[in-house]
Amino acid sequence: LAKTTQPISMDSYEGQEVNITCSHNNIATNDYITWYQQFPSQGPRFIIQGYKTKVTNEVASLFIPADRKSSTLSLPRVSLSDTAVYYCLVGGVYNQGGKLIFGQGTELSVKP
Amino acid sequence: DAGVIQSPRHEVTEMGQEVTLRCKPISGHNSLFWYRQTMMRGLELLIYFNNNVPIDDSGMPEDRFSAKMPNASFSTLKIQPSEPRDSAVYFCASSLVVPSSANVLTFGAGSRLTVL
């Protein structure tokens, strides 16, 4: 199983772009990279997923370098409501419900 | 779809009592996961099922914990007897896994268990 490492916490201000990097040095060929967001008293929620290069949706962008040993979640122009814990997960395609292990996550605090 | 439905949302019980947590996955999903979350240990995977079959229960902390999935629309996590250290939020998540797709979990709102 690919282990992930993220910063424990980050601070930002409203309107700034936030980049959270996740290291996954032993990622396997078939593994995808998925990011989740968790607010207090709620379950984690899917944000974005990618395999290589760049993926963008209405919420965030995900940058994955060619060696895929890391990935960066980019949140454009954060607001107070983006204060949450962000988790990076690595898992395979034909996982058939395989083990999906959450790391410690990154606690993002957005200040006014 | 109503999403993943968990019950009860909150449970307070006394040490030694049996606790049963319930989960209804999203219709059509073929994988189901039980996680436990505490401040100290974060989100821990307890067990997961694929097509109603338990695949890996190595995360289940002790024999006091058991999980079943009798059909595609229902799963239970049982703790018997419960202990104060079992106090946590228990999440159920489901996903649809098909060839050439990557796993995306949809979580329920969680069941907050307090064992006195």
Interface residues (C-beta under 8 A of the other chain):
Chain A: Y32 T34 Y36 S41 Q42 G43 P44 R45 F46 Q49 Y51 Y87 G91 G92 V93 Y94 N95 Q96 G97 G98 K99 L100 I101 F102 G103 Q104 G105
Chain B: V4 N30 S31 L32 F33 Y35 G42 L43 L45 Y48 F49 N50 I55 D56 F91 A93 S95 V97 P99 S100 S101 A102 N103 V104 L105 T106 F107 G108 A109 G110
